[in-house]
Amino acid sequence: MSKKHMGSSIDDFLKERGSSKRQAQAVKEVVAWQLAQAMQEKKISKNRMATLLKTSRTQVDRLLDARNDITLSSLERAAAMVGRRVTIQLV
């Protein structure tokens, strides 16, 4: 992912690339699901994730809720905590 987008929200990033609202929502749902699955695999609770990210449990809930618009940098930090990285491609 380009560093120029790191402060951008997922919605802004996808809108810039011409995604429809429906496509953007689908991407966010998949990303939220993948993050939740990775947390389960690593046995990282929401409370533990909040501690690792130096944030609140509420913020972790926002990360895992596809209805929210989160920043790409927040997503990338969360992914790193579960040993993953963020790659978004529109094909």
N, C-alpha and C positions, 0 to 999 in steps of 0.2 A: 504494500500500500504506500502511496506517495506520502511523504511527511507533510506536504502542504495541506493535507486534509485532516491532520491529527486533531485539531480543535473543532472540526466540523461535527455536526450531528449526523447520524446515519441518514435521517430524512433529507438533510441538505445535500449530502454526498450523492444519494440516489437520484434526487431531483435534478442535480447538476448533470447527471448522466442520462437524463431523459426517461427515467423509470416512472411508471404510473403509480398512483397511490396504492393500488392493489398489489403491484409487484413489490413496492417498498415494504408493505405490510408483510408479505410472504417472506421476504428476506429477513426482516426483523424477527418473525416467528421462528424461522429455522435457526438463526443465530442464538436466540434466547434458549431454545430447546437444546442446542449443542452445548451451550455453556452449562446449563443445568445437568446434562448428562455427564459432562466432564467433571463437574463438582461431585456427582454421585460416585463416579469411578474412582476419584481420588479421596473419597470419603471426607469431603470438605463441606461442613454445614454452612448455612447462610451466616450464622454468627461468626464462624471462623473466617469466612471469606471477608466479612466486614472488617475484622481485625487485620487481616493480611493487607487489605486495601486502604486501611486507615480511614475508614468511613463508617457510616451507620448501617444497621441492618436494613433500614428503610431504603437506603441507596442500593443495596444489593437486590432487594425486592424490585426496585425500578429497573435494574439491569436485566432481570429475568422476566420482565413483563413487556411483551412486544408492543403493547399499546403506548409505551413511553418513548420519547425521543431522547436517546442518550448520545453522548459524544463518542466519537471513534476512539479517542484517547482513553476514555473510561473502559470501553470494551476491550481495548488492547491490553490494558493493565490487568483486567479481570482474566482474560485469556492466558496471560503469562503466569498467573497464579495457579492455573491448572495445567501448566505445561503445554499450552497451545499458542498459536498466533493467529492473527486475523488476516484473512485474505478475502477481499470482495471483488468479484469479477462479474461484469455484465457481458454476456456473449450474444 
